[in-house]
Amino acid sequence: ISGRYPKAPTLADFWDRLLAGDDCVDEIPLDRPGYRRYAELAREKFGDQWPRWGGFLDDVDAFDPQFFHISPRDARLLDPQERLFLTTAWETLEDAGYTPASLADPELGDERGSVGVFAGVTYNNYQMFAGGDLDEGRWRIVGSQTFSVANRISHLLNLGGPSLTLDTACSSSLYAIHLAVAAIRRGECAMALAGGVNLSLHPSKYVMLAEAGFLAEDGRCRAFAEGGTGYVPAEAVGAVLLKPLDRALADGDRIHAVIKGSAVNSDGRTYGYGVPNPVAQAELVRAALADAGVDAGSIGYVEAHGTGTSLGDPIEVRGLTEAYADAAAPHRRDGRPACAIGSVKATMGHAEAAAGIAQVTKVVLQLRHGTLVPSLLHTPELNPNLDLDSTPFAVQRESAPWERPVLPGSGGAAAGPRRAGVS
């Protein structure tokens, strides 16, 4: 596993930020191309409340091309999202203890590794810089084809499995993991790299979000909290290396976590194109639980989508509650609600295509440390539209030990495994 998040260039830094309940949102970096002019126009239109908040990565233009046998000239043409995901994929292999050579599969016959690559990417506006240059009479090539985010890795690391970039908006990197697991189960590859990348490279993105009314007025993602008016965009990149559990155990791999199951669907027609469907969400969670073969009562934490909107958060909790309605009675030693719920967006903002891999990474870190981190960061007051008293959920307000669940019929002695859901 590997990744970079706002104010957290390493996963150790990311954990420190999560544990401390830090606010990693900042003002947009005006030294990036186009953003200073955007700031001037936004101030004219919105005044002092001009949209200027986000979670940003440092040094998104930094890349070591010769390490990857890419010429500096060619590297300058690549979308920074492609360069960043390539670097993160390499770091993920390092964390797993693999090299491209050690991934070679004798059955393929030419030293290729039977490894798939699945990358979630949504925004594709880097090429707009070339368009601006053309308008001013300058000729410049900019590579901004999202297929290459995955295919560049397969090419450079000599990987022979499926290689694809997908865009399902905010679910892109979770969908990438879902497809990677399915490809392994079908025998299309023996292992898979999966994750996502999201950078705010061109200010036109902020223009669109501001005009559409998506941005939070105070620049904070108030997940499950009072006062949420929208979300805050965030930059992020992350990836995991996936492998069947029995093979990982046999090979002596270091295993961070186990994916028990997953599911996908669509909301279909709702009251509006951006309005979620609680019935579809409940069906989705039930399908994921069935695929995993676990009871909802054994899950101690849900990492929710939790964008912090007054409408979206209650609908998500409603869908989860309906899915959990048939679960076995929860078992907790201290009598607290059975399942904690939280959202990484309260810490860093909404990473859009990389939101799902940020959620998964947070869950993995909590499993590693046996600790739940706070999610209610910007106000102690819950969203008044949430009725949590009638649900099995409680918003995680502070850092606390993640207790193992008591197994039914054990008399309170036996403890089961820690399990989490990611929505």
N, C-alpha and C positions, 0 to 999 in steps of 0.2 A: 504494500500500500504506500502511496506517496501523494503529496499535494501541496499547494500553496494557497493561502487564504489572506484576506485583508489583515495587515499588521501581523502576519504569521507566516514567515517564509519557510518554516519547517513544521512538521506535525507536532513536535515538542512545543514549539511556540504556540501553535493552535490550541493545544491542550491547556497551556497556561492561561491563555485568553479566556477559554471557555470556563475554566475552573474559577477564575477571578470574577467572572461576570462582566468582563470589559466591554465597552462600546467601541467597536472597530470601524464605525462609519466616520467619514471625514469629508471635507469639501473637495470638489473636483480639482484635479491638478491642472492649473492653468498653463503649465509648460508643455502640455501635450498639444500636438498640432490641431488647430481649429477651435480649441476650447476657450482661448482668450476672446476671440470674436464672438463665440456663443455667449460668454458671460456678459459682454456688452449688450447684445441684443436681448438677452433674458432679463437683464436689469431694466431695460427700457419697457419691456412688456409687463413684467410682474412686480417691479419695484424691489423693496427690501426682501420680499419673500420669493425671490427668483430661485428656481430649482437648481440646486448646486451640491446635493449630497449623494454619497455613494460609498461603497466599500471598494477600495482600490488596492491593486498589487503594485509593488515597487519594481522598477527595472523591467517592464514588460517588453522593452526593445532589446534587452540583453540576450545574447545567444553566442554559443561557441561553435561555429559552423564546421571548423576543421575536425573537431572531435567526432562529428557525424559524417565526415568525408563529403561535406558540401562546400562548394567554393563560396568565399565571401560575397562575390557578385550575385550568385544564385540565391544566397541566404537573404540578401536585401529585398528580394522580390517576394519572399514568402510572408503570408499573413502571420503576424505574431502569435495568433491562436495556434497555428500549425507548429510553429517553433516551440511554443511553450508545452503543448501536449506531447511532442516528441521527447523533450527533456524529462517531463514527468513520467512518461512510459519507461524511459531508461532507468530513472531512479526507482521505479516500482520493481523492475527486474533486479536491481541492486539490493533492494530491501528483501526480496525473495531469495537472493543468493544465486541467481541465474545470469548467464551470459548468452548472447545469441548462439554461440557455438554449443553450449550445453543444452540448448533447447532443440537441437537438431534431432529429427525423427528418422531413423533408418528406413522406415517403411515408405517415406516419400522419395528416397533414393538420390537426392541431390543436396543434402545438408540443410534443407529447409526445416523449420520448426513447425509442428502441427499446432499452431497458435493463432487464434482469431483476434482481431482488433475491432472494437466497437466503441465509437466516439460520439458523444452527444454535443451538438453545436447548433445554436439558433441564429445568432446575429452574424451577418455576412456583409458588413458595410465598409470593410477596409478599402475595397476597390473604389469607393467614392472619392478617395484622395486623387486617384488617377483621373476620374471624371472632372474634378475641379481643375486639375492641371490642363486638361484638354481645353476647357473653357477659356483658359488664359493663354492658350497657344503653346503649352509645353507638352512634350511627348514623354510619357513615363509608363513603364509596365509595372503592374501590381498583381501578384498572384493571390487570388482570394476565392478559390474553388474549394468548397468545404469537403468534397470527397477526399481531397488530398490529406486532410488531417489524420485520417486512419491509414490511407494507402501509403503515405510517406513512411510510416512506421513499419508496415509490412515489407516495403521495399528495402529499407535500410537495414532492418534486422533479419531479413531473409525468413519471413514468417509465411507459411503456406495456408493458413486457415482463412475463414471468411474475413473480409476487411471492408467495413462500411461506416459511414458517417450518417447519423440520423438526427432529425429535427422533429421533436414532438413538444416543442416549447419547454415549459418548466419541468416536464417529466423526462427530458431527453437523456440525461445520464442514468437515471433509474431504468428507463426503457432499454438503454444500452446494456446494462447489467442483466436485465431480464432476457434479452435476445442472446447474450453471451452464454448464460446458463442453458438456454434451450439448445443452442448450437452444440454445446458440450454433451448434453443428454442425447442428442441425435447422432453423435459420432462425427460431426462435421469438423471438429477440432478436439485436441486433447486438453488444451488449456486456452485461456482467453484473457487478453487485456481489455478492460472496460472502464469507462469513466466519461468525463466531459470537461469542456473548457469554455470560459465565458469572459470576454474582455469588452470594455466600453471604449472602442478605439476612435469612433467618429461621433462628434456632438449631435449629429442628426438623430441619433437614438434618443437623446434627452429631449429634443424638440418634439418627437413623436409621442413619447410617454407623457410629457407635460400637457400637450394638446388633448390627449386622450383621457386625461385626468387620473392616470395610474399612480402618480408619485405622491408620497406622503408629504403633507404640508410642513411637518416639523422635521423631516429628514430622518425618521426612525421607523423601523418595522416593529410595531407594537403587538407582537404575537400574543393573542389571548388577552390583551390588555385593553383598558379603556382609552379612547381617543384615537384609535387607528383610522387614518384617512387614506391610506394607500401603502405602497411599498417603496423600498429604496433599492436601486440596482446595486449589485455587487459583482466584483470580478473574482474568479476562482478557477482552479484547475485541480483535478484529482483523478486517480486511477487505482484500480485493484487488479491483481493477478488471480484468476480463478482456476480451480482444478478440482476434480472429483475428490471427495474427502478420503476415500479408501486409498487412492493413489498418493495423496499428500501424506497420509500417515505412513504408508509403506516406504516413501522416499525420504522420510525424516524432515519434511518441510516445517518451517515455523508457521503455525496457523493462527491468524489473528481472530477469525470469526468464521462461522458456518452459515451459509445461506440455505435455509430449510425449504423455502418455496417463494413463489412470486406469482403475480397475476396482473393483467392489464385489461382495460375496457375503455369505452367512450361514454360520455354523458348523454349523447344523443341530443334531441331537441329540449331546450330548457326555456325559461322566461326571457333569456337574453343570451347572446353569443358568449359572453364572459361569465355567465351565472352558473355555478356548479350545481350538480344534481345529487342530493343526499341519498336517494334510492340507489343510483348507480354506484356511489361510493361504498355503500353498505354491501352491495353485491360483490364489488371488487375485493373488499377486505375478507369477506367470507370465502371467496375463491382462493385468495392467497393462503388463508388458514387451511383450507382443504388441501391445497397443493403441498403445504408444509407438513400436513398430518399432525398438527398440534391444536390444542384447545386454547381459545382466547384467554381463559383464566390463568394460563401459565405464563402469559406475557406481562412483564413488570414495567415496561416503558414503551411509549409510542413517540417516535420522532415524527411530528406532524408536518404537513406542508406549511401551516401556520404563517400566512403572509402578514397577518396583523390587520386585516380589514374587518369592519364591523359586520359585514355580511358573510364573508368567506369562512372565517373561523367557526362561527356557530354551526354552519352547514356541515363543515368537516367533522365537528364533534358529534353532530346528530347522526351522520353516516356511520361513524365509528361505534357509537352507542348502539345503534340498531344491529350492527354486525356482532357486537359482543353480547347481545341479549340472550342468546342461547348457550353462552359459555357456562362451564361448570362454576360453582361458587368459588370466588377467589379466596386465597388463603394467605393472610399476612399476620405476622406475629403481633404487631402493634395496633391492629384495628384500623389503620389508615386506609384510604381508598386503594383499591387493588392495583391500579395502574397509574404511574406518573406519565405526564404528557408535557412535551416541550417543543421548541423550534429553534434551530440554529440561526434563523433569520433575525431573531432579536439581538444577536451578537454582531452579525456581520452584514446584514441586509440580504436581499434575495438574489442569489447567483444565477437565476434563470436556467440556462442549459446545464450549468454545473451545480444547481441547487441540490439535486438528488445525491450526487457523490459527496457533497458537503455533509448532508444528513447521514449518509452511511458512515462516513469517516468519524463524525461525532459519536455515533453509536459504538463503533469499534473502539474508540478511545475510552468511552465510558465502560465498556466491557473489560478493557485491559486494566483499568484502574479500579474497577469495582465501585465506581462513584457516579452519581447523577449530578449534573451541573445545573445552575439556575437558568431559567428562561424568562421569568417575569422581571425585566431589567429596568424599564423606563418609567414605570409607575407601579405602586402596589395594588392598584385597583384593577379588577378583572373587567373584561368586556361585559357590560350590563345585559347583553343579549345571550350570554352563556348561562345555562342552567346546569352547572356541574354537580349540584347536590343530588340530582336524579341520575347521575351517570357513574360508571366505575372509575372515572378519571379525576386527577387532581394536577393542576399546573405545578411544575417543579419550581419552587420559589428560591431555593438556596441549595448550595452544595450539600450532599448527604450520601452516606453509604448506600450502595445499591444492594439491598438485602436479597438473598436467594429466596425463592418462593418455598413455602412449606408444602410438601406433597400430601395430597388427600390420603387419609387413613394412616398417617405416620405418627399421629399423636403429637404433632408439632416438632418432631425431632429431625426428620429427614429433609434435606434441602435439594430442590431441583436446580436445573441450570438457569442462568440468567438468559432471558429472551426479550427481544425487542421487535417492534414493527416499525417500518418506515413507510410513510404515506406520501 
